[in-house]
Amino acid sequence: MARAVTVTLRAMAWIECVPNISEGRNEGVIEAIVASLQTIPGVRVLHQTSDVDHNRTVLTLAGAPFAIEQAAFVCVRESNRLIDLSAHEGVHPRCGATDVLPFVPLEGTTMAQCVRAARRVAVRIQTELGLPTQLYGDACPDKTSLPDLRRQERPTGSIAVGARPPLIAFNINLDTTDVAVAQRIARKVRASSGGLPAVRALGFALASRGCVQVSMNLIDWTVTTPARALAEVAACAGAAGVAVAESELVGMIPRGAMDACAREGLRLETAAVLETATSFLDALAVDSVAPGGGSAAAHVGAVAAALVAMAAGTARRHGDSEALVKMHQEAEALRAQLTYLTDEDGRAFAKFVATKSPQDLERATEIPIEIAEACARVEALTARVMKHAPGPVKVDLKGAEPFAAAARNQAIETVQANLGPIQAGEFKENAVRRLKALENK
């Protein structure tokens, strides 16, 4: 059984984005792109797979809808700035520095939301960066598939922006250097050639590893599991007198698919598993130190921010103005930040409990300070939006300010409890100053 690392996303409106960037060799460039994404509130960089032969990196991001759109745009902007396509070489087909940019619905989101996100980001890429984009999958009116899009004539540097269900990128390496063997097997197993249903496949030579690869996308793992794909490729390879050397996942695999693989005996060294929990309140009610009061404060603050976003959005429909647009965007950004901090607070405190490290305690204290500061901004924004909200919405909006105030006070209590064991120094002095500023609001 594979050594699995599981990432759990809890009970929020998550959209997954899986940028495929055309760089798999220059670690400095890859690290710079990832670093630019890690600073975006409400977004988590879940996984990274880089390959020198493909000269390609696949990133797995997840975030609230508003936040994930920003992350996708930043990824395109930084990739285009840092990657020189004129010098690019690799076995994988590509067109843009960010070659493929799919949005995938996870817990609490729908395909329709992903379609809207993909289309908005595509327009923003064109207007702000001047880069050509092409829609595919559900984001495209005629549902053009990515393979069909690749067969079309595409503008130089264009980016394929799409919306799709979760898929599994699954590669099988063969113990031969004859790429024709991999290409024949890929043709035989792909769905378009009458092979396995819901499977796309290509054959590549991996010079750095001295082997060839059948590279597959399993676009519906409930129809063709990785184990079934492995068995079919192994049978074809055996008929050609070639052995399977190893298999590998690119990116993450859904929990349900991993469970099925375990039952069917899939051979993998490692696997990154993505699962979603159905309820934050269920997680909060468990007899465990995390999530706790800080996460609860962030959750309530996110609820308050969502009410403000709803009111600002409604006000925009009644009388659009630049001020209301900015207030709506600010509310969505705060909701994304507090959604992220809900999960981050629990992770940070759980890590401190495990390590007892002073540095981890400081991190577990910094996060509730950020939660309190964000909640204070929600309180202030509520008052501004109230001046523009239509009458029926004012009733709903009235709840946002006490929610945000209660969340701010709970986060402050959490900070004060954590500060006790922390030794005097710059961190503690700064934390106390920030608390005093919050208590005076």
N, C-alpha and C positions, 0 to 999 in steps of 0.2 A: 504494500500500500504506500502511496505517496506521502512524503512528509508535508503536511498541509499547514499553511498559515492562514488563519481565518480573520477577516475584517468584517465587523458587524456594524451596520448602519441602523440606528434606532429611530423608529416612529416619527420621521419627519417627511416632508415632501422632497424627496431626493430625485435628481436627474443625474444620470451617468453621462460623461463625455469621454470619448476614447480617441484623442488626437494621435494620428500616425505622422510622425515628423521624419523628414528625410535626412537623418543623421544618426548613425549608430556607432561611430568610431571616435569622434572628438568628445572626450568626457567633459572637458571644460564647457563646451557649447551646451551639451545636454544638461549639465548641472545648472548653468545659468538660466536656461528655460524653465527647469523645474523650480528653481529658487524664485523666479518671478511669479509663479503660480501659488507658491506656499504663503505668500503675503496677502492673498485675497480672502477677506473675511467670508465665512460661510462655505468655503471650498476645501475639500480634502484631496490630497494627492495620494491615492490608495496604492498604486503599483506602477512599476516601470520595467519594461523589457527592452533591452537594446541588443542588436545583433550586427556584428561587423560585416558579415557577408551580404546580408540584406541592406546594410548601411541604413538602418531604420530603427526608430525607437517608438514603442507603443506605450502611451501613458494612459492610466485609468484615473479619472477624476470623478468626484461626486460632490454635489452641492445643491443648495436651494435654487429654484429656477432663475431668479434674478442674478444670483452670484455665479452660477455655472456659465451663463452667457458672457459675463465679464471675463471669466477664466479662459473660455474658448477664444475670445477676441485677443486677449493678452498672449496666449500661446501662439496664435497666428502672427501677431505683430513681432514678437521676439524671435520666432523661428525665421521669419522673413528677414529680420535684421541681422541674424547671426550665421545663417547658413548660405553658403555660396553654391547654388545649384549648377553653375557653369563648371565646377570642378567635381561634381558629384558622380560617384560610381557605386553601383550596387546591383545585386541580381533582382531585386524587387522592382516592379514597375512603379514609376512615380511621375508626378507632374509639378507639384508645388512643394515649397519648403515644409509647410504643413500640408500633407498630401490628401489626407482623408480626415474629416471632422464629423463623426456621427454623435447624435444625441439619443440616449436610451432611457426609457421610463423605468424607474425603480419604485420603491415603496412610496405610496401616496401621490404619484403623478401618473399622467396618462400620455398616450402617444400623441394626442392633440396638443398637449403642452410642449412636447418635444418638437413637433412640427413647427409650432410658432417660434420656439427658441431658435431652431435651425434657420428659419427664414429671416428672423431679425438679425442674427449674427451674420448671415450671408450678405445682407444689405449693408450692414455696418462695415464689413471687410471691404466691400466695393467702394463705399463712399469715403471712408476715413483712411484706408490704406491704398486704395486704387488697385486692388488685386482682383482678378477675375474669379468668380465662383460659379459652380454648377451644382444644382440640387439633385439628390438621388434618394431612393427609397421612399418612405412615406412623406418626406418633405417635398418631393417632386410631384406635381399634379398628375403626371402619367405614370408614377411609380417606377421610373427607370432604375434598374438595378445597378450596383457599382460595376460589375463586369461589363454590362452593356455600355455604361458611361465611359469606361476605359477604352472601349473599341471605337468610340467616336473621336472625331478630331477635336482636341481641346486646346484652348489658348495656353501659351507658355506660362508656367507658374500658376496655373489655376488650381483652385482648392475645391475638392468634392465635399460638400456640406450636406449631411443627411440626417434622417431620423429612422431608427430601426428597432426591432426587438433585440433582446440580449442574444449574442452569438458566442460561440467558443472558437477561438483561433488555436488550432491543434496541428502540430507538425510531427511527422514521423521521419526519422533519419535512417537511411539504408546503408549497409556496409558495402558500398561500392563507390567508385568515382565516375561511373557511367551515367551521366545525367539523362540520357535517353531512356534508361530504365525508369527513373522517377517520373519523367514526362509521360511515358506510356501508362504507368499505373495511375497517375493523376487523371488522364483522360478516361480511364476505365471506371474510376470510382466517382467522378463528378456527376451530379444529377443531370446536367445538360447533355451528357453522353449516354444516358440511360443507366447510370450506375446507382450509387446510394442516394436516396431522396434527401433533399435539403443539404446537399454538400457541394461546395465549390472547392476546386483543387488545382494546384499548379506544381510543376516539378522544377527544382533548382539545384545547382551545384554549390556546395559549401566548401570553398577552397581552404579556408582556415582550419576546417575540421577533417578534411580529406574524405568527404562522403557526399552523398546527395540527399535531397529532402523532398518528401511529398508534403506540401504545405496546404492545409485545409482550413476552410471556414465552415463550421457546422452551424448553419443559420437557424436550425430548429433542433436543439439537442434532444427534445422529447421524441422526435421522429428518428434521428440517427444519433446515437450516443457516441462519445469518444471511444468507448470500448468496442462498439460495432465497427466504427471506422478503422480502428487499429487492427481488428481481426481481418477485415477485408483487404487492407493494404498488406498485411503480413502474408495472407494467402496468395495475393498477386506476386509479391516479392519472392515467396517460396517457389512459385511456379517458374520464376525467372532465374532460380538458383541463387537468390540473394537473401541475406538475413536482415532483420530489423535490428539496428544498432541501439536506438533509444527513441523515446517519444518526449514531447515537451509541449507545455502550454505557453501561449503568448498572451499576456494580460491575465485576467481573472476568470474563474469558473464559478457559475452559480452554485449555491449550496445543494440544491436538488440534483444538479448534474453530478456533483462530486459524490454525493451519496449513492447515486446509481452506478458511478464508476467503481466505487468501493465494492459494491455488490457483484459487479461483473469482472472484477480483477484487473482493472486498468493498471498498466505498468508505467509509473511516473516517478521520477526522483523527488520532485517538489511540485507543489500546487498552491496557488494563491486563491483562496475561496472567499467569495463575496456572499454575505447573507444579510437580510433585512429583518429586524425585529418588528413585530406588529404593533407594539404599544410602548411608548415611553413610560406611561403610568404603571404598566406591568413591571417594567424594569425597575422603576423607582420603588415599588412596593416589595420587591424582593429583600430578604434579610441579608443585606450586604451594605458595606460602607459607601459604595459608589454604584450608581449615581446617588447623590444626596442633596443637601440644602442648596449648594451652589448651582447644581444642574437644575433643580426645581425653580430657582430664581430666574435663571436664563430662560427656561421654558415659559414661565409666566410672562417675562419680559417680551418674549417672541410673540406671545398671544396679543399683548398690548400693541406691539408694533404692527401686527397683522390687522388689528382693528383700525389703526391710524391709516394704514395703506388702503384699506377698504373705503374709509371715509374720504381720503384724498382722491382716490380713483373715481368715486361717485361724484365728488365735487367737480372733477375735471369734465365729466360728461355733461354737467349742467352749465358749465362756463369755463372752457379750457383757457388756461393762462400759463405763462412760463413759470410763475411762482408755484402754481399747483403741480406742474410737472416735476419741479425740483423737490417739492415736499413729498410727492408720491415716490420718487426715486430714493429719497432719504429714508422714508419709512421702510421700503423694501430692502435697502442696504442694512438697516438696523435689524430687521427680521432675519436676514441671512446671517448676520454676525451673531445674533443671539442663538439662532438655531445651531450654528457651529459650536458656540461656547457651551451649549447644553451637553453635547457629547464630550467636548474637550475637557470640561471640568471633571467629569467622572473619570476619564482616562488618567488625568494628571494626579488626582488624589489617590486612585488605585495604585499608580506607579509609586507614589511616595510611601504608601502603606507597605509596599513590597520591598522598597530599597532603604527606607529611612534616611535617604540622602538629604542633606541641607539644600542642595540645589533643586532637588525635586520638590521639597517643601516650598521653596520660593516660587517655583512654577505653579504649584497648587494654590498659592496665595495670589499670584499675579492674575490668574484667570478670573476669580470672583471680583477683583478690582475692576477688570475690564467689563464684567457683567454689570456691576453697579454703575459705571460710567455710561455704558450704553443705555441702561434703563433711565438714567437721568436725562439723556438726550431724547428718549421716547416721551418722557413727561413734558419736556419743553416743546417738542414737535406737536404733541396733542393740542396744546393751547393754541398754537399757530393754525393748525388745521381746523380747529373748532370755529374760527372766525369765518371760514369759507364753507363749512359743511351744510348741506341742505337739512331742513328741519327734521325729517324722519331719521336721518343718520346721526344726528346729535345725541339721541338716546343711546345708541350703541357706542358712540365715541366717548360718552361720559365714563364708561367703564375702563377705558384705556389708562387714564391717569392714575386712579387708585391701584390698578394692577401693576403698573410700572413702578409706582412708589413703594408698594409692598415688596416687589421683587428687588428693588434697589436696597431696601432696608435689610432683607434677608441676605443679600450678597455681602453687605457691610458686616453683618453679624458673623458670617463665615470668615471674612478676612480677619476680623478682630480675634476670632478663636485661633486661626492659623498663625497669627503674628506672635503669640505668646512665646513659643519655643525658639523663634528666630532670633539670633544674636544681633545686638546693635550694630549698625553699619549703614552703608549707603542704601541698600535695598529697603531696610526697615524704615529709615527716615523718609524716603521717597513715598513709601506706602502710607505712612501716617499723614504726610502732607496731602496726598490724594484723597484719603478718607475725610480729612477735615473739610476739604473743598466740597465733597459730596454731601456731608452732613449739613453744610450751610446752604444748600440749595432749597 
